[in-house]
Amino acid sequence: MDMVNANWLDANMCAAFGAILYKVERKTNTVNLVNLQKGVETILSKNGFLSHYGREKKLDTYGTTIEYKMFKRQEDQSFASYVEKNLVGKGIPKMSQGLRKKFFESMFEIFSNAASHSRTKMGIFSCGQFFPRMNHLDFSVTDLGVGIQQNVNEYTRQVLTAEQAINWAMEGNNTTKVGQIPGGLGLKILREFIIMNQGKIQIVSDKGYWELSDGKVYMKAFSEPFPGTTVNIEINTADTNSYCLSSEIRSEDVF
């Protein structure tokens, strides 16, 4: 793959990029990345992405990268440890202990959705990047599974477009899980936090694109499908507010 025209690559998008290249390799291909521009090569060496393609990993002096990793579907505890280890100290606004616990549970829910809904046999890919000058932290999770549209349409027995299916999955407590196990892409607390934080949630699945930003939802369709689902969470690190769950607010704190 000739990278000569790639002047910039958001490092968190290594999750999606790596997933696609892994799928190519699974078809008995060998992948080589050539003509990398210096800036791109540096950041992709620091987060460990290029070490999968024969390059040496470089020291992340400033601690802004979240390592590129691939997880098996059953490696939920490893993912949970990875998230807690890598998101700390990267500009996330102050949270109460209760909200902090729920926040990390929501991040874990993204992995849980990829593991249970996608039916992927090719693992789950994750990566992130703290952009201190641009005041945001991005964290992405990608799977190479069946996609949200197929799951939602099978469950609801509707014929929704890819972007409509994502929107359905992100509404309230909607879920395609069955039985007594709660879940789904609802991620209610994370969604509420992102709105107050003025961050973003971006999801691509099949031909659908869904984005929550500025408290509003934007949707569109791509001409070609993405081979799975990728979710990106963008946190506004310029946010100086402190957050807690409404259940943690005591009446005496209001007055």
N, C-alpha and C positions, 0 to 999 in steps of 0.2 A: 504494500500500500504506500503510494507516494504522498507524503505529507507536506510537500514543498509549498503548497498554497494555504496551509493551516497556520495563520498568524496567531491564532488564539484558540484555546480549548478550555472551557470551564472544567476544572479538574473533577468536580463532582459527576460530570457527564461520562467519566471513565466507567461508571456502572453500566450505562447503556452501551457505550462503545465496546467495552470489554465483553459484554454479553454477546453482541453481534459477532465479534471476532472469534469468540469461543465456539459459537454455532458454526462458523465457517471452518474452524479447525476440526470440529467433530465429523466433518465430511471428508476426512483424511487429507486436508490441506495443511500446508505450512504457511504461517503468517509472518511476514517481515515488514516492519515499519521503517521506511527510508526517508532521507532528506528532511528530518525533523529540524525545525527552526529552534534556535538556542533556548528561547524563552519557554516554548512548549516542551522541549526535551527536559529542561530543568524541573518544571513542576511535575511532570509525569514520572521523573526519576525519584523525586522526593516522596511521592505518595505510593511508590512501589509498583505502579502500573507497568513501567517498562522492564522491570525485573522478570516479568512473565515472557518477555520477548528478547532475552539475552543481554539486557543492559544492567549495569550496576546500580543499585539503589543508593541515592544520595541522602545525606543527613538533612533533615528538616530543621534548620537552625531556629526558625521563628515559631515553630509549633503550630502552623496554620493548616496543615493537611490532615485529612482523615483517611487513613490507609485504604487503598483499593483491596477488596477481599471478595472471595467467592465462598459461599456457604452451601452445604447440603441442606435439604429440606428439614432434616431432623436435628440440625445444629442450632436449635433455638436458644439454648443457654449461652452458646458461644457468641451468638449475635447480640444477645442482651448485654453481655459483658463488654463486647466491642463498642456498643452504642454508649454505655455509661462511661467507659474509659475515654472515648474520643470526643464526646460533645462537651465535657467539662472543661472550663477555662477558655472557651472560644466565643465569648460574648453573649451567651444566652442571658436574657434578663433575669432579675432576682425572682425566685419563686418560693412559696411556702413549702414546707416538707410534704404536705398532702398533694399539692399541685405537681410538685416535682415528680412524685411517685406516679401520678396519673399521666404526666407528660411522657415519661419514659415508657409507660405501658402503651401509650398511643404509638410511639415510635416502634415498639415491639410488634404492635398490631399490624403495621405495614408488612413486616416480615411474615407474620402469621398468615396474612391474606395471601402473600405470594406463595407460601408453602402449601396452604390448604386449598386455595381456589384455583391456582394456575395449573395444577397437576403437572408441573414442570419436572422433567427428568434430567435437566441440565443445570441445576443449581440456581442460587440466588446471588446476585452481584450487588455490591454496595461500595460507595465512595462518597467523600465529602470534601468541602473546602471552606475555610474561613477567609473572607475577603475584608480585612480590617479597614482598608482605605475606602472601600465601597459600603462598609457598614452592613454586611450581611453574611450569614452562615448558610451554606447550602448542603443538603444531605440527600442522597439519591439511592433508591433501591430498585433493582430491575430483575424481572424474571422472564423466561422464554417459554411461558406456558400458553394456555388456550386463549387468554384475553378476557377482559371484563364483559364484552358484548355477548360472547357465547354463554358465559355463566349466567348473566342476568336474563337473557332471553329464554334460556332453558328453564330457569326458575319461575319467571313471571309469565311465561307463555305469551309474551308479546314479541313484536318485531321492532325493536328499538335500534336506532343507528348507534354506532360505536360511541359517539359523544353523548348521546342521550342515555346510554347504558351506564357510562361513568357517572353522569349526573344523578341517575337513580341510586347508584351505589353510595354516593356521597350525601344523600338526603337522609337526615335524621338517623334512625336506627335500622335502616334497610340492610339486609344481609342475605346472602344465598346459602349460609350455613344452615344445616338441619340438625335436629336433636336439641339437647339441652345446653350445648356449648355456645355462649354468646360470641358475637364477632361481626365481621363485615368491614366494608370500607367506610362506614359511617364516621368513625374517628371524631366523635362529636366534640370532645374537650379540646383536641388538637385544633380542630377547625375554629372553635370559638377563640382560642388563644391567638391563632394566626390573624384573625380579623382584628382583635384588639392591638396586637403587636404591629399591625400593618406590614405583615410579611406576605408570603405566597405559598400556595400549594399548586403544583402543576402535575398533571397526569396525562400520559400518552398510552393508549392501548388500541391495538388494531389501527384503524384509520382515525380514531377519535382523539381530539385534544381538549382538555378541560383545565381551566385555570381559575383559582380563587385569588383575587388581588384587589386591594382597595375596598374590601368588603363585598365585591361583586363577582359573579361567575361569568366567565367567558368561555365559549365553546366554538370549535370549528372542526372540519373534517380535512384530513390529508388526502392527497391523491393516491398514495401508496401506504400500505399498512406497516406498522412496527411489529416485529415478530414476538409479541408478548406484551408486557406492561412495565412501564417505568414511572415511578413516583418521585417527585422532587419536593422537598420541604425547604423553603427559604425563610430564615428568621432574621428580622430586623434587629441588628445588634446595636443600633443607635438608640434603641428604646431604653429609657432610664426608669420606667415604671416598675413597680413591684407587684407581683400577681399572687393570688391565692384562690382557693375554691370558695364559692359562696357559702358552702356549709361550714367553712372555717371562720367566718366572720361572726364575732360575738356582738350582741346588741350594745354592750358598753363601748365597743370600738367605734360605733357609728356616731356617737354624740360626744 
